[in-house]
Structures are given as structure tokens and as C-alpha cells.
Amino acid sequence: MKRTRRPASFYFLSVVFGLFLLFLYGPTLTIGILSFQGPNGGLTFPLNGVSLHWFGNLFTTQQVGDFGGSFMRSILLGLGVMVCTLLFSVLAGFAYRRRFAGSQWLFYLTLASLIIPSILVSLGIGLMFDRLGWDPNWYSSAFGAHLTWTLPFGLLIMFAVFNRFDRAYEMAARDLGASPWQTVRLIVLPLIAPSLFGVALFGLTLSYDEFARTLMVAGSFNTLPLEVFGMTTNVTTPVLYALGTLTTLFSFSLIALVLLAMAVSARARKGA
Amino acid sequence: MRTALANISHLQSLPLALTLLVFLVFPIAVIVTVSFWGYDSYQLLPAFIFDNYQYLLSSSVTWQAYLNTFKYAVITWAITFVLGFTVAYYLAFHIRSTRMQTLLFLLCTIPFFTSNIIRMISWIPLLGRNGLVNSSLQSVGLIDQPLEFLLYSDFSIVLAYVHLYTLFMVVPIFNTMMRIDRRLIEAARDAGAHTWQILLLVIVPLCKSGILIGSIFVLTMVMGDFVTVRIMGGGLRASVGVLIHNEISLLQYPAAAAGAVVLLATVLLMLVAMFRLVDIRKEL
């Protein structure tokens, strides 16, 4: 590309963009720093010494609710939601490569699932379980509530994937005598693999952090975001920040892991 | 052959359809049904009465909450649109290498995959009475008293919305900008258009669908929100979502259900108006 001199607007917009990033990450960074507050430190600056006191505090059960348990539940729930999101969205993605009766309806229903106010999902599923006489649980009612949030993202990603998909590869495979299943397994799935990691990331992290749709449907055992929300009203020490820092770091590592997997699978595809 | 293939499509879309049926359609039907029920302190009383709606629509608290929520929605929409458009424009038209573009785009989207609640809490040490902003301003001597409006106010609520939702503007607008044929812009420049004219007369119209998708996201999310108002408003501010949530906490499910139905109708009306302007499926 020809290198031309940058217009003045470039420098102005660079500053705006830098400030935007600071706005995005600054607060998270702040509580990251404050979570190393000394044992006598408070919720705001200045730092009163530096310690791991508040991180340690997380693991003594009586201090803050049930951190370990809620963390485990959120992970298990997230993994389950991830598997279902991946499976259901990929299947539906394949379905939408052809016209079928009701496809418009299902598409609008999926969009509705995305933009419907979360409190309706929460209240609705809660009431439904209540009327049916079932006990809500994080692995049943909350599981379904999370799927209403993750599946639309999964389907939209699959649409984007197949809109850009070159059918010539598939046709070539069929011409060479591959069965439909062989074509899918050996040609289509490897080609779309990097995007599938993306769908998985949406499923896992959106479920792991989901709050509004979980509120009424988690039953007697909290997921992690519910636990954190409870803490906001009754915990007035930096232990809240320590928890925030840990769970944010956890999300960051998941994202890094998925980006790595995407890069590796994209490279493998090029190499093949 | 054709019907056989269509059947395969039906089978493939069945898990999605069933999940949405069980966890979206049925629950909404339950909400609509229960919104016509009565209740006392102990139980729900199946009936077909309009009391919940009558009470809801005749209460000034409801109207006040709607007014408040619309106010949040409009202000948030305006800010996220200007900010999101600027960021998308910078990424799409000022960053030249694809690698850098991907990296910066990722930086903008990563926070979406972290906890909203934690991101809200993160503002407390900055905006509180003794927070960073107040103490800095005081030490510089710009103010004598800590600014009270920074936290637990309309200001902090809108700030959190902008913080959480600008991404939803950036992504679709960036997406449409990347598909603008660059030759159109060169043609405009050759024809003598100024940078501002290119922006307003070429780029903005071509980004219309992205802007609309972003707007749909932001507006519907603010309309239905209760968590942000709860945390950033410190329990002092009311929105439609907060009212419903309060009724749920008091176990007044039929009242909450009526509130939810009216909220849903409001959001749907807004959507119908916006969907007329754009066909989302063509835009992916």
C-alpha cells in the first residue's frame, strides 16, 4: 500500500481511541491494584501497604459466602452451556444453508431471545418451574436461561461463517466421491474450525458471567455472579476487588486460550 | 429429494427450536397468563382480572420509571453512537495494517467477555466520595467538597451503560464500514468532497444498517436493564426493570408479570419501528 502522510485527524482520533481504551480498562486495572491492599486498607486509594491478604481471605469460607462452591458451579454450568451452544448452533447453522419451512420464524425467535429484556427470561422460567412444581436449580432452569442468551450469538456467528463459506470445496469433495457425512467431517468442519472456537468462547464466558437471566432461576445454590452481587450489598472490604480481579483474570485466560486455539487451527488449515 | 433435504434441515434446527420453545416461548406465555391472576400474601390466585394492569398503568410511579428509563436510553444511545462510530471509523479508515486492525478490534471487544457486575463495581474506587476522581480534584484545588453526583446518580448509571454497551455500537458499525467499497470514497474525494462531506454524505448512509443494529442492541438493553440501575444507582433510582425486580423480591408475581408484559410490548414496538428500516440477515 502506498504510504501517504497521516492527516491531522489521524492523531486526534488516535488520542480519542487511546482514551477509549483507558475508559474500558482503567477501572478494571484500578480494582486490580486495590485488591493488593494491605490488611488495614479500605475500598479506595491510597494503598495501605501491599499484601495478598484479601486474596487469602477469599478462601476462608466464613469471610465471604461460598466462593469455591459458586465458582465450581459457574464453571460446570459454563462448560455445559458451551457444549450445547456449540452443538445446537452448528446444527442450526447447517440447517440454514437450505430453505426450510419455518426458518424465518425460528430466525426471528432467536433474535427475540437475544434482545428480550433479561428480566423476562428470569421471571418467566422462574414462574414456569414454580407452576410445574419443580425446584429451580443452576443445572436445570439456569442452564436453560443461559442458553437463551448464548444460542443467538452462536447462530449469528454460524450465519456469518456460512455466508463467507466457499461451497466449491464441498462440491469438489462430492465430485471426488465423498459421502455427505465425509464431506462435512473432513472438509466443512475443519474449514470452519477456527470460528467454532469463537462460538465456544461465547458459550462459556457469557454463561460464566451471566447475571440478569440467572437471578430468579438458580435455586438454592448461587452461581459466581450471583455471589458477587450479594457481596456488593454487604461486603465493604477489598475482598470484593480480589474476587473481581481473580474472575477477570480467569476470563482473560479463557479468551487468550481460545485466541491461541483459533490461531493454531487457522495455521493448520493453511498448512494442510 | 427436496423434501428429504428440508426434513434434514428441520432435524438440524430442532435442538435450537426446542430450547427456545421451552425456555423462551413457554415462560413468556406463563408470564402473560400470570399477569391476569390475582394474589394475596400467601399464594397466587388463578383468575382473569385486569387489576394488575389497572394498578400498574394508573400508578404515577410506573410513568415516572418509564420516563426515567427513556431518558437513560436516549442519553446512552446518543453517547454510545457518537463514541462507537468514532472508534469504528478510526479502526476502519485510519488503521492501515490488517494485523493492527484485528488487534485493536480485539482490545475493544475483550471486556465484553468479562463480568458486567465486576466492571460496574470497578467504578466505585474511582467515583466514590473518597474516590480517585474526587481526591485528585481536591488536591489540585479545583473543588473544596467531594462531588456527590459522581456515584449513585443518573451520571454513574449512564456512565456504566456507556462503559458496558459502546461495544455493541462499535462492532456492527465497524462491520458495515469494512464492507464499504473504498473506490466510492476515492471517487467522492476526486469529485472534490471535503473529509466532512465524505463522512456525512458517503460513509454514514452506507453504515445505516450497522448503526441501526447497534441502536437496537443499546436501546433494548437499556430499556430492560435493572442490574446497572441497582448497582450504580445505589438503590435510589428507579427504572422499569427495577420496579419489576422489586415486585419479584416481594413475591408479587402477578404484578411483576404485568409490568414485564408492558415492558415487552414497549420494547417490541420500538423494535418494529427499527426493523422496518433494515433487514438484519443481509448484513452478516
Chai-1 contact restraints between the chains, C-beta under 6 A:
chainA,res_idxA,chainB,res_idxB,connection_type,confidence,min_distance_angstrom,max_distance_angstrom,comment,restraint_id
A,F10,B,H94,contact,1.0,0.0,6.0,A-B,restraint_1
A,L13,B,Y90,contact,1.0,0.0,6.0,A-B,restraint_2
A,L13,B,H94,contact,1.0,0.0,6.0,A-B,restraint_3
A,V16,B,T86,contact,1.0,0.0,6.0,A-B,restraint_4
A,F17,B,Y90,contact,1.0,0.0,6.0,A-B,restraint_5
A,F20,B,V87,contact,1.0,0.0,6.0,A-B,restraint_6
A,L24,B,P111,contact,1.0,0.0,6.0,A-B,restraint_7
A,P27,B,S122,contact,1.0,0.0,6.0,A-B,restraint_8
A,P27,B,W123,contact,1.0,0.0,6.0,A-B,restraint_9
A,T28,B,S122,contact,1.0,0.0,6.0,A-B,restraint_10
A,T30,B,P125,contact,1.0,0.0,6.0,A-B,restraint_11
A,T30,B,L126,contact,1.0,0.0,6.0,A-B,restraint_12
A,I31,B,S122,contact,1.0,0.0,6.0,A-B,restraint_13
A,L34,B,P125,contact,1.0,0.0,6.0,A-B,restraint_14
A,T44,B,P125,contact,1.0,0.0,6.0,A-B,restraint_15
A,T44,B,G128,contact,1.0,0.0,6.0,A-B,restraint_16
A,T44,B,N130,contact,1.0,0.0,6.0,A-B,restraint_17
A,T44,B,G131,contact,1.0,0.0,6.0,A-B,restraint_18
A,F45,B,L132,contact,1.0,0.0,6.0,A-B,restraint_19
A,F88,B,P15,contact,1.0,0.0,6.0,A-B,restraint_20
A,F88,B,L16,contact,1.0,0.0,6.0,A-B,restraint_21
A,L91,B,Q12,contact,1.0,0.0,6.0,A-B,restraint_22
A,A92,B,S13,contact,1.0,0.0,6.0,A-B,restraint_23
A,A92,B,L16,contact,1.0,0.0,6.0,A-B,restraint_24
A,F94,B,Q12,contact,1.0,0.0,6.0,A-B,restraint_25
A,A95,B,S9,contact,1.0,0.0,6.0,A-B,restraint_26
A,A95,B,Q12,contact,1.0,0.0,6.0,A-B,restraint_27
A,A95,B,S13,contact,1.0,0.0,6.0,A-B,restraint_28
A,R98,B,L5,contact,1.0,0.0,6.0,A-B,restraint_29
A,R98,B,S9,contact,1.0,0.0,6.0,A-B,restraint_30
A,F100,B,A6,contact,1.0,0.0,6.0,A-B,restraint_31
A,F100,B,S9,contact,1.0,0.0,6.0,A-B,restraint_32
A,F100,B,H10,contact,1.0,0.0,6.0,A-B,restraint_33
A,L106,B,S13,contact,1.0,0.0,6.0,A-B,restraint_34
A,L106,B,A17,contact,1.0,0.0,6.0,A-B,restraint_35
A,L109,B,L20,contact,1.0,0.0,6.0,A-B,restraint_36
A,S113,B,L20,contact,1.0,0.0,6.0,A-B,restraint_37
A,S113,B,L24,contact,1.0,0.0,6.0,A-B,restraint_38
A,I115,B,T220,contact,1.0,0.0,6.0,A-B,restraint_39
A,P117,B,G224,contact,1.0,0.0,6.0,A-B,restraint_40
A,P117,B,L263,contact,1.0,0.0,6.0,A-B,restraint_41
A,I119,B,F226,contact,1.0,0.0,6.0,A-B,restraint_42
A,I119,B,G241,contact,1.0,0.0,6.0,A-B,restraint_43
A,I119,B,I244,contact,1.0,0.0,6.0,A-B,restraint_44
A,L120,B,A260,contact,1.0,0.0,6.0,A-B,restraint_45
A,L120,B,L264,contact,1.0,0.0,6.0,A-B,restraint_46
A,L123,B,A260,contact,1.0,0.0,6.0,A-B,restraint_47
A,G124,B,P27,contact,1.0,0.0,6.0,A-B,restraint_48
A,G124,B,I28,contact,1.0,0.0,6.0,A-B,restraint_49
A,G124,B,V30,contact,1.0,0.0,6.0,A-B,restraint_50
A,G124,B,I31,contact,1.0,0.0,6.0,A-B,restraint_51
A,I125,B,P27,contact,1.0,0.0,6.0,A-B,restraint_52
A,L127,B,V30,contact,1.0,0.0,6.0,A-B,restraint_53
A,L127,B,V34,contact,1.0,0.0,6.0,A-B,restraint_54
A,M128,B,F26,contact,1.0,0.0,6.0,A-B,restraint_55
A,M128,B,P27,contact,1.0,0.0,6.0,A-B,restraint_56
A,M128,B,V30,contact,1.0,0.0,6.0,A-B,restraint_57
A,G144,B,F23,contact,1.0,0.0,6.0,A-B,restraint_58
A,L147,B,T19,contact,1.0,0.0,6.0,A-B,restraint_59
A,T148,B,F23,contact,1.0,0.0,6.0,A-B,restraint_60
A,T148,B,L24,contact,1.0,0.0,6.0,A-B,restraint_61
A,F159,B,L284,contact,1.0,0.0,6.0,A-B,restraint_62
A,A160,B,L284,contact,1.0,0.0,6.0,A-B,restraint_63
A,N163,B,L284,contact,1.0,0.0,6.0,A-B,restraint_64
A,T205,B,F113,contact,1.0,0.0,6.0,A-B,restraint_65
A,D209,B,S115,contact,1.0,0.0,6.0,A-B,restraint_66
A,F211,B,I117,contact,1.0,0.0,6.0,A-B,restraint_67
A,A212,B,V227,contact,1.0,0.0,6.0,A-B,restraint_68
A,P225,B,I117,contact,1.0,0.0,6.0,A-B,restraint_69
A,V228,B,I117,contact,1.0,0.0,6.0,A-B,restraint_70
A,F229,B,I117,contact,1.0,0.0,6.0,A-B,restraint_71
A,G244,B,I118,contact,1.0,0.0,6.0,A-B,restraint_72
A,T247,B,S115,contact,1.0,0.0,6.0,A-B,restraint_73
A,T248,B,T114,contact,1.0,0.0,6.0,A-B,restraint_74
A,T248,B,I118,contact,1.0,0.0,6.0,A-B,restraint_75
A,S251,B,F113,contact,1.0,0.0,6.0,A-B,restraint_76
A,S251,B,T114,contact,1.0,0.0,6.0,A-B,restraint_77
A,I255,B,I110,contact,1.0,0.0,6.0,A-B,restraint_78
A,I255,B,F113,contact,1.0,0.0,6.0,A-B,restraint_79
